[in-house]
Amino acid sequence: MADKEKYEIPQELVDISLKANAANTLGKWYVKMPLGYKKALKAFESHNKINNEFWQKVYTLYPDLKGKPLRLDAINKCISIDE
């Protein structure tokens, strides 16, 4: 298997991605709670907003990646094209 080209991203973008994942996890947790649907909706809306912000910043940093399937590696702070 050939090594994929990796694009480094700053820690700020990694933090934004982790925040989006946390909001998604929180939304899933709220869905399981009785009467937690309103909080779940807020959490999922927050996830979508933060996730969109993350990808917009990635595409600003690397415009050539737009429209390609991407994979984030938060540990190594990089993005690779997922084929």
Secondary structure, DSSP 8 states (H G I E B T S, - for coil): -----EEE--HHHHHHHHHHHHHHHHHHHHHTSTT-HHHHHHHHHHHHHHHHHHHHHHHHH-GGGTTS-EEEETTTTEEEE--
